[in-house]
């Protein structure tokens, strides 16, 4: 996987599908609203929310996890802070940072029933949500998908980057039903057991995503009322946005061809239905992300071919030099055998 973009660059703007919920970006969202007295006191938010004194007082925040290497602890002295220097990149090892973060969260929530913990990163989309989801997984013994859906139901635009999703999905295999997220050794042991090829996992999910595109298009052609459900494109849109914005390179030409066909399927909806329909607009946005991502992959494939051709050319030239040198030696040997004097 080639990740040619810095996490600081990604902090600067919201993508198309992230921006659908931008009006909620400055809010705090509890990770559960089902009567769970622990999870109702754990919040996810953005840097704007974490800097808003009025909001922090309103929600009675007492502890803060900063899931970012550079964002300031603005109210240090009034609030208790814990920092995890997570880089929002798919190939970053999230699991190394979980034990300390989960221990801090769990201790704060258990030592006083009035404590409230905010986990925040820059946008409250990937890093902070990954930590909150991991805590829910340990506390309730849930799968990644279940915990993700729970947190997403409270904060709709959470979306761990694809590498973090792969790591948390692998982590679920090593969780029991009674794991204590506050026991650092338990968390460390579970995280240490995880061995995952992130790129292989993402590649498998790409195939699943392309199949989902085909199913959605077929379903819409059978029932165009589905186009009114714009939310159906959210996760799919965020998935392909992730591939594009993190510049995830897959050098599989067959997969790239399949992706381009999927983009054409999505664009074809605009020829059948009015382009003003929200669902058609979102389908087109997904197609644009797919094409943007495949363009990056094609550039990488072409660059590799050029390098291979250059190496092959260098090898050919070296072989010709060897043959020429060998030919000269053989010529001199023949002359010596004839008794010629070679200077």
C-alpha positions as CSV (number, residue, x, y, z in Angstrom):
1,X,0.0,0.0,0.0
2,X,1.3,3.4,-0.9
3,X,0.2,6.3,1.4
4,X,1.5,9.4,-0.2
5,X,-0.4,11.9,1.8
6,X,0.2,13.2,5.4
7,X,-2.4,12.9,8.1
8,X,-2.0,16.7,8.7
9,X,-3.1,17.4,5.1
10,X,-6.3,15.3,5.7
11,X,-7.1,17.4,8.8
12,X,-7.6,20.5,6.7
13,X,-10.9,19.9,5.0
14,X,-13.9,17.7,5.0
15,X,-14.5,15.3,2.1
16,X,-17.9,15.3,0.2
17,X,-19.4,12.5,2.3
18,X,-17.9,13.7,5.6
19,X,-19.3,17.2,4.9
20,X,-22.9,15.8,4.7
21,X,-22.9,16.0,8.5
22,X,-20.6,19.0,8.9
23,X,-23.3,20.9,10.8
24,X,-22.8,18.4,13.6
25,X,-19.0,18.6,13.6
26,X,-18.9,21.0,16.5
27,X,-21.2,18.9,18.7
28,X,-20.3,16.2,21.2
29,X,-22.0,12.8,20.8
30,X,-22.2,10.2,23.5
31,X,-21.3,6.8,22.1
32,X,-24.5,5.2,23.5
33,X,-28.0,6.3,24.5
34,X,-29.5,3.1,25.7
35,X,-29.4,3.4,29.4
36,X,-25.8,2.3,29.8
37,X,-24.5,4.6,32.5
38,X,-20.9,4.1,31.5
39,X,-21.1,4.6,27.7
40,X,-23.5,7.5,28.1
41,X,-20.6,9.4,29.7
42,X,-18.2,8.7,26.9
43,X,-18.2,11.3,24.1
44,X,-16.6,11.7,20.6
45,X,-16.0,15.1,19.1
46,X,-13.8,17.3,17.0
47,X,-11.1,19.8,17.8
48,X,-13.7,22.6,17.6
49,X,-15.8,20.9,20.2
50,X,-12.8,20.3,22.4
51,X,-11.9,24.0,22.3
52,X,-15.5,25.2,23.1
53,X,-15.4,26.0,26.8
54,X,-19.2,26.5,26.9
55,X,-19.8,23.1,25.3
56,X,-17.4,21.3,27.7
57,X,-19.1,22.8,30.7
58,X,-22.6,22.0,29.3
59,X,-21.6,18.3,29.0
60,X,-19.7,18.3,32.3
61,X,-16.5,17.0,30.6
62,X,-13.8,16.1,33.2
63,X,-11.4,14.1,31.1
64,X,-10.1,14.4,27.6
65,X,-8.3,12.0,25.3
66,X,-6.5,13.8,22.4
67,X,-6.1,11.4,19.6
68,X,-3.7,13.6,17.7
69,X,0.1,14.4,17.9
70,X,-0.3,18.2,17.7
71,X,-3.6,19.5,18.9
72,X,-3.3,21.4,22.2
73,X,-4.6,20.5,25.7
74,X,-6.4,23.8,25.8
75,X,-7.8,23.6,29.4
76,X,-5.0,21.7,31.1
77,X,-5.3,22.3,34.8
78,X,-9.1,22.3,34.7
79,X,-9.4,19.0,32.8
80,X,-7.4,15.9,32.9
81,X,-5.8,15.0,29.5
82,X,-4.3,12.0,27.9
83,X,-2.6,12.1,24.5
84,X,-2.2,9.4,21.9
85,X,0.0,10.4,19.0
86,X,-2.0,8.6,16.3
87,X,-1.4,9.4,12.7
88,X,-4.6,9.1,10.6
89,X,-3.0,6.8,8.0
90,X,-4.2,3.2,7.1
91,X,-0.8,1.7,7.7
92,X,-0.4,3.2,11.2
93,X,-0.4,0.7,14.0
94,X,-3.5,1.8,16.0
95,X,-3.3,-1.2,18.3
96,X,-0.1,0.0,20.0
97,X,-2.0,3.0,21.3
98,X,-5.1,1.3,22.6
99,X,-4.0,-0.1,25.9
100,X,-3.1,3.3,27.5
101,X,-6.0,5.1,26.0
102,X,-8.6,2.6,27.1
103,X,-7.1,2.4,30.6
104,X,-7.4,6.2,31.0
105,X,-11.0,6.2,29.8
106,X,-12.1,3.3,31.9
107,X,-10.4,4.6,35.1
108,X,-12.0,8.0,34.6
109,X,-15.5,6.5,34.1
110,X,-15.2,4.0,37.0
111,X,-13.7,6.2,39.7
112,X,-16.5,8.7,39.8
113,X,-20.0,8.3,38.3
114,X,-20.0,12.1,37.6
115,X,-16.9,12.0,35.4
116,X,-17.4,12.5,31.6
117,X,-14.8,11.6,29.0
118,X,-14.3,13.3,25.6
119,X,-12.2,11.5,22.9
120,X,-11.4,13.9,20.1
121,X,-9.1,14.2,17.1
122,X,-9.2,16.9,14.4
123,X,-12.6,16.2,12.8
124,X,-14.1,13.5,15.1
125,X,-14.3,11.1,12.2
126,X,-11.5,8.5,12.2
127,X,-9.0,8.5,15.1
128,X,-11.3,9.4,18.0
129,X,-14.1,7.1,16.8
130,X,-11.6,4.2,16.5
131,X,-10.7,4.6,20.2
132,X,-14.3,4.9,21.2
133,X,-15.3,1.8,19.1
134,X,-12.4,-0.2,20.6
135,X,-13.6,0.7,24.1
136,X,-17.2,-0.4,23.3
137,X,-15.8,-3.7,21.9
138,X,-13.9,-4.5,25.1
139,X,-16.6,-3.3,27.5
140,X,-19.5,-5.1,25.9
141,X,-17.7,-7.9,24.0
142,X,-19.1,-6.7,20.7
143,X,-17.8,-7.3,17.2
144,X,-16.2,-4.3,15.4
145,X,-19.3,-4.0,13.2
146,X,-21.7,-4.0,16.1
147,X,-19.6,-1.4,18.0
148,X,-19.2,0.7,14.9
149,X,-22.9,0.8,14.3
150,X,-23.6,1.8,17.9
151,X,-21.2,4.7,17.8
152,X,-22.4,5.7,14.2
153,X,-26.0,5.8,15.4
154,X,-25.0,8.6,17.8
155,X,-22.5,10.4,15.6
156,X,-23.4,9.6,11.9
157,X,-20.2,10.8,10.3
158,X,-17.7,8.6,12.3
159,X,-15.6,6.5,9.9
160,X,-12.3,4.9,11.0
161,X,-9.9,4.8,8.1
162,X,-9.8,1.5,6.3
163,X,-6.5,0.4,8.0
164,X,-8.0,1.1,11.5
165,X,-11.1,-0.8,10.5
166,X,-9.0,-3.8,9.4
167,X,-7.1,-3.8,12.7
168,X,-10.2,-3.5,14.9
169,X,-11.9,-6.3,12.9
170,X,-8.9,-8.5,13.6
171,X,-8.9,-7.5,17.2
172,X,-12.5,-8.8,17.8
173,X,-11.2,-12.4,17.3
174,X,-9.3,-12.1,20.6
175,X,-11.9,-10.5,22.8
176,X,-13.9,-12.5,25.4
177,X,-17.3,-11.5,26.8
178,X,-15.8,-10.3,30.1
179,X,-12.7,-8.4,29.0
180,X,-12.0,-5.3,31.1
181,X,-11.0,-2.4,29.0
182,X,-9.4,-0.8,32.0
183,X,-7.0,-3.8,32.5
184,X,-4.0,-2.6,30.5
185,X,-2.4,-6.1,30.4
186,X,-5.6,-7.7,29.0
187,X,-5.8,-5.1,26.3
188,X,-2.1,-5.4,25.5
189,X,-2.4,-9.2,25.3
190,X,-5.3,-9.0,22.9
191,X,-3.6,-6.3,20.7
192,X,-0.3,-8.3,20.7
193,X,-2.1,-11.4,19.4
194,X,-3.3,-9.4,16.3
195,X,-1.3,-10.1,13.2
196,X,-2.9,-8.7,10.1
197,X,-2.0,-7.8,6.5
198,X,-3.8,-4.5,6.2
199,X,-3.4,-4.3,2.5
200,X,-4.8,-7.8,1.9
201,X,-7.8,-7.0,4.1
202,X,-8.5,-3.7,2.3
203,X,-8.2,-5.4,-1.1
204,X,-10.8,-8.0,-0.1
205,X,-13.1,-5.2,1.1
206,X,-12.7,-3.4,-2.3
207,X,-14.1,-6.4,-4.0
208,X,-17.0,-6.4,-1.5
209,X,-17.5,-2.7,-2.1
210,X,-17.7,-3.2,-5.9
211,X,-20.2,-6.0,-5.5
212,X,-22.3,-3.7,-3.3
213,X,-22.3,-1.0,-6.0
214,X,-23.7,-3.5,-8.5
215,X,-26.4,-4.7,-6.1
216,X,-27.4,-1.1,-5.3
217,X,-27.7,-0.1,-8.9
218,X,-29.7,-3.2,-9.7
219,X,-32.0,-2.6,-6.7
220,X,-32.6,1.0,-7.8
221,X,-33.4,0.0,-11.4
222,X,-36.1,-2.3,-9.9
223,X,-37.3,0.3,-7.3
224,X,-36.4,3.9,-8.1
225,X,-37.9,5.0,-4.7
226,X,-34.6,3.9,-3.2
227,X,-33.0,6.9,-4.8
228,X,-34.8,9.0,-2.1
229,X,-32.8,7.2,0.6
230,X,-29.6,9.2,0.2
231,X,-28.2,7.7,3.4
232,X,-27.7,4.4,1.6
233,X,-24.7,5.9,-0.2
234,X,-23.0,7.2,3.0
235,X,-20.8,4.2,4.0
236,X,-20.1,3.3,0.4
237,X,-19.1,6.9,-0.4
238,X,-16.9,7.1,2.7
239,X,-15.2,3.8,1.7
240,X,-14.2,4.9,-1.8
241,X,-13.3,8.4,-0.4
242,X,-10.9,6.6,1.9
243,X,-9.3,4.7,-0.9
244,X,-8.9,8.0,-2.9
245,X,-7.8,10.4,-0.2
246,X,-5.4,8.1,1.5
247,X,-4.0,7.1,-1.9
248,X,-4.3,3.4,-1.3
249,X,-2.6,1.8,-4.3
250,X,-3.7,-1.7,-5.6
251,X,-1.6,-2.9,-8.5
252,X,-4.3,-5.3,-9.7
253,X,-5.4,-4.4,-13.2
254,X,-8.4,-6.7,-13.2
255,X,-9.6,-5.1,-10.0
256,X,-9.1,-1.6,-11.5
257,X,-11.1,-2.6,-14.6
258,X,-13.9,-3.9,-12.3
259,X,-13.9,-0.6,-10.4
260,X,-14.1,1.5,-13.6
261,X,-17.1,-0.6,-14.7
262,X,-18.7,0.0,-11.3
263,X,-18.2,3.8,-11.8
264,X,-19.9,3.6,-15.2
265,X,-22.8,1.8,-13.6
266,X,-23.2,4.5,-11.1
267,X,-23.0,7.3,-13.7
268,X,-25.6,5.5,-15.8
269,X,-28.2,6.3,-13.2
270,X,-27.9,9.9,-14.3
271,X,-29.1,8.9,-17.8
272,X,-32.1,7.1,-16.5
273,X,-33.2,9.4,-13.7
274,X,-33.2,13.2,-13.2
275,X,-29.8,14.4,-12.1
276,X,-31.4,16.7,-9.5
277,X,-32.5,13.7,-7.4
278,X,-30.3,13.5,-4.3
279,X,-29.6,9.8,-4.7
280,X,-28.4,10.3,-8.3
281,X,-26.1,13.1,-7.1
282,X,-24.6,10.9,-4.4
283,X,-24.2,8.0,-6.8
284,X,-22.3,10.3,-9.1
285,X,-20.1,11.4,-6.2
286,X,-19.2,7.8,-5.4
287,X,-18.3,7.3,-9.1
288,X,-16.0,10.3,-9.0
289,X,-14.2,8.9,-5.9
290,X,-13.8,5.5,-7.6
291,X,-12.4,7.1,-10.7
292,X,-10.1,9.3,-8.7
293,X,-8.8,6.3,-6.8
294,X,-8.3,4.2,-9.9
295,X,-6.4,7.0,-11.5
296,X,-3.9,6.9,-8.7
297,X,-3.6,3.1,-9.1
298,X,-3.0,3.4,-12.8
299,X,-0.3,6.0,-12.3
300,X,1.4,3.7,-9.9
301,X,1.1,0.8,-12.3
302,X,2.5,2.9,-15.1
303,X,5.4,4.1,-12.9
304,X,6.2,0.5,-12.0
305,X,6.2,-0.5,-15.6
306,X,8.6,2.4,-16.5
307,X,10.9,1.4,-13.7
308,X,10.8,-2.3,-14.8
309,X,11.5,-1.2,-18.4
310,X,14.5,0.9,-17.2
311,X,15.8,-2.0,-15.2
312,X,15.3,-4.4,-18.1
313,X,17.1,-1.9,-20.4
314,X,20.0,-1.6,-18.0
315,X,20.2,-5.4,-17.7
316,X,20.3,-5.7,-21.5
317,X,23.0,-3.1,-21.8
318,X,25.1,-4.8,-19.1
319,X,24.7,-8.1,-20.9
320,X,25.9,-6.6,-24.2
321,X,28.9,-5.2,-22.4
322,X,29.7,-8.6,-21.0
323,X,29.4,-10.2,-24.4
324,X,31.5,-7.5,-26.0
325,X,34.2,-7.9,-23.3
326,X,34.1,-11.7,-23.7
327,X,34.4,-11.3,-27.5
328,X,37.5,-9.2,-27.1
329,X,39.1,-11.7,-24.8
330,X,38.3,-14.6,-27.1
331,X,39.8,-12.6,-30.0
332,X,43.0,-11.9,-28.1
333,X,43.2,-15.6,-27.2
334,X,42.9,-16.6,-30.9
335,X,45.7,-14.2,-31.8
336,X,48.0,-15.6,-29.1
337,X,47.3,-19.1,-30.3
338,X,48.5,-17.9,-33.8
339,X,51.7,-16.6,-32.3
340,X,50.9,-12.9,-32.8
341,X,52.4,-10.5,-30.3
342,X,49.7,-8.4,-28.6
343,X,50.8,-5.1,-27.1
